Amino acid sequence: MSNRITVGLDGSVAGSAAADWAADEAVLRGAALELVHAEDWAQYGPFTAPLPEPRRQWAEELLSLTRDRLLREHGTLDITTHGTRGVAASKALAASAADADLLVLGSRGLGTVSGFIVGSTSSATIPETDTPVVLVRSVDGGERPLGDADDAGPVVLGLDLHSNCDRLLAFACEEADRRSCPLVVVHGWSLPPVFSYAPSLDPGIEKEMADGLQATLRELLSPWEQKYPRLAVDARTVLGQPAIQILDAASGAALVVVGRRIRRPALGARIGPITHAVMHHATSPVAVVAHD
């Protein structure tokens, strides 16, 4: 990795909030910050052609003005700018972040009930890159992000015990450790269909399964707690739909971490339903971490 955070800018309030969050995160990490504006020529007409000069100037000014603003707030931050043209924005952003530690993008809020719009560029970029992607929220026109990088809330990790969890645990533990905040690990589960009527026949079955899952989770977390001895870890195995349990735990979180399994299918990669739900409804910044 290059000890660099890349953030995508599009001129929106959400993009500005993403830049603010990324700058705070870069300060926490002691990392450089790269501002990227990816211009997709195809959206301006049916043919690939150079952008009109006013549009090109606007893109250059967006990068320059954002850099100047962030430097006024973080004078020692190493900030570079980069503009791309002529390819799909999602591919350009993924290419820019290929050796970055983090790619940060904005998402626009619709309100507490409706959730958030994860734009087409963000949705298309996430499956294109194996770099962790953070979606930063902006609600009601506010330019400051919901959940600054130095917020005091916990880091919440949604975990599937049946997946390879190492990359998610490494990311979440590092984020919680550098913030000196607790790590809440949530595994939502349901009784298998074959046990649908078992609790009414034998109430101990549900508790036995819950205790087994809790023991598995504690065993999984044990080496990470040894690696990060100062980290306070709250391990939860909760009966119910995983996305709902993660969202319940994520209220007031500094960061929510979920996984995306790396797939290379013929019809293209996709984002799983639990991660998709958290992306659209968590109010805190959401980190999507690709894993095997």
N, C-alpha and C positions, 0 to 999 in steps of 0.2 A: 504494500500500500504506500501511498505518497504523502500521508499525513496532510490530506487536503479534503475540504468539503466543497462540493459543487452544488450550486443552487440555480434553478431555472427561473428566469424572469420573463414576464409577458406583458408588463405594464399594468396589471390588475392590482387591486388592493390586496388580494390574497397572495400575489407574487411578492409584494412589498413585505407582508407579514412573514413570508417564508424567508426572505433575505435577512430580516431582523433576527429570526430564530436561528438561522444558520450562522450569523455572525456571533451570537452569544455562545453557540455550541463550539464554534472555532476557538473562541477565547478559552472555554473550558478545557478543550483538548490541546491547546497550544498548536493549532493547525492553521494552515493557510486557507483562504477562501477564494473560490473561483465563481464569478458571476457569468452566467451563460444565457444568451438570448438566441433561441433557435427559430429561424424564420422559414416557414414552409411555403415556398413559392406557389405550390399547386393550389393553395387556398385562394389565390388572387386571380385564377383563371384556368382554363383547360390546358394551357401549354406552359412548359417550364421556360421561364423568361426572367431576366434580371428584374429585381424589385425597382419600383419607381424611386427616384432619388429622395423625395421627402420621407418615404417609409424607411429607407436605409439610414437617413440622418436621425429619424426618430429612434430607431433601435440603438444607434451609437450613443445618443443622448441619454436614453434609458439606462444603459450600462454605466456611463460616466457619472450621471447624477446620483445613481444608487451607490456607486463606489464612494463618491465624495461624502454622501450622507452617512454611510457606515463608518468612514474614517473619522468623521467628526465625533462619533460616539465611541469608537474603538481605535484610538490613534495609532496603536502599535500593531494593528492587524495587517497581515500581508494579504492584500486583495488584488487579484488580477481579473481581467474581463475577457470575454471571448464571444464572438458572434458567429453563427453558422447559417448558411443559406443553401437552398437547392435540394435538401433532402427532408424527409418527414421529420417533424420536430421530435417525435418519440425516439427515433433512431439517433438523431443528433445528440439529444440529451444523454441517452444511454452510452454513446461513444465517448462523450465528454467525461462521463463519470466512470469509465471502464476501470481506471486505476485509482479512483477516489475512495476515501473511507466511507463517504456518505453522499447521497443525492437528496436534496431538499426541494420539495415542490409545494405549491399552495393549493388550497381547496376552499371553496366559497360556501358560507353557511346559509341555510334556508330557514333556520330557527330550530328550537329545541325539539319540536315534534317531527318535522320533516327531515332533519338531518343535514347533510352536506352534499354539495355537488363535487364529486371527484371528476374533474374535466376529462374530456376524451384524450388529451395529450398525456395527462398523468396516468389514466387507466391503461393507455397503450404503452407507456414507458416502463411501468413496473415489471411486466413480463419480459421486457427486452433486456433487462440488466440483472446481474447477480449481485450488484452493489446494494447494500441496504438503502431503502428509500423512505424518507420521512415526509408525511403529508401534514402540513401546518394549517391550522384553522384560522379563518378570519370571519367574524360575524358582525352583521349590522353595520358594515362599512368601516369598522375599526381597522386601523393600519397595524396596530400592535397584535402579535399573534396571541391566540389563546394558549396559555401554557408556555411561558418563556423558558429558555433552556436552563435557567437557574431557579425555577420554581421549586417550592419546598415539598410538593406532593411526592408520592411514591412513584417508582417505575413499576408498571403493571405488565406482567408477561402472561399471555395466553399460551398454554402448553398442551400439546397432544402427546400423551405418554406412549403412543404407539408409533411415533415418528422419531427420526434422528434429531435430537434436541440440542446437540452440542453447540451449533452455531448460534441458535437463539439464546441459549443460556450464557454463552460468552458475551454476546452483544448486550443483553439485559444486565448482567452483572457488572460489566464495565461502565454502563451508563449510570446505574445506581451508585456504584462506588465513587465515580468522579463527582457526583452530586451530593455525596454523603447523605443519601436518603434511603428509606426502606425499599426492598424489592418484594412485591406481592406476586406470587406465582399461582395462577388459576388453572385448574383442569376441570372442565365441566363434563359430566358424564350422565348417561341414562342406563336404566336396566335393559339388558337385551330382551327382545320380544318374548323369548322362551320363558323369561321370569316375570312376565307381565302381572300374573296373579299371585306370584310367590309371596310378596310382602303381607298380603292379607291372610295367607295360609301360615306363613312363618315370618313374623316381623324381624327375626334375627338375620334373615338373608341379606336385606338391604344394608344393615350395619356391617355385616361381615364383608360385603363387597366394598363398602366405603372405607373400612379399615385397611383392606388389602391395597386399595388404590393409594391411600395416604402413605402407607409404608413404602410402596413403590416410588412415590414422588419424593419422599424424604431420602430414600437411598440414592435417587438420581441427583438430588441437590447436594448430597454430602460432600463430594469432592470440590464443588464450587464454593461451599461455605468454608472449607479448609483453605481454598485459594484466596478468598476474600474474608478474612476473619472478622473484620469490622462491620461487615454487611449484615444488617438485620433482615432476615428472610421470613416472610409470612407465606406458608405453603397451604393452599386451599384446594381440596377436592370437593366439588359442589355438585349435587344432583340437580340436573336441569340442562337446558340448551346451552352449549358452550358460549356462543356469541353473547347471549343475554347475561351469563355469569361474568364474562369478561367486561362487558359494558357496565354492569353494576359495580364491579370493583374499580373501574377506571374513573369514577367520578372524582374530579379534583386531582387526577394524576399528572405528574410532570411529563410523562411519556408512556404510551401504550405500545407494547411490542407484540407483534403477531408474525406468523410464519407463512411462507409461500413455498410449496414444494417445487423444486426445479424439474420441469418436464420439457421435452422437446418433441411434442406430437406433430404429426403431419399438418394438422389444422391450426397449429399455433398454440402457444402457451396460454394458460388461464390462471385466474386467481380463485382460490377455493371459496366456498360460500361463507365460512366463518370469518375469514379475513375480509371478504367483501363487505359483510355486515358491519364489522368493526370500523372499517375504513369510512363508511358512510354515516355512522351514527355516534362514534366516540367524539366528545368535545375536545379532548386533549390531542396534542400531536400524536400521530400514529406512525410507528416504524414498521415497515414490512421487510422482513429478513428472509432471503431465499435460502433454502436448505435442501439437502439430498432427501 
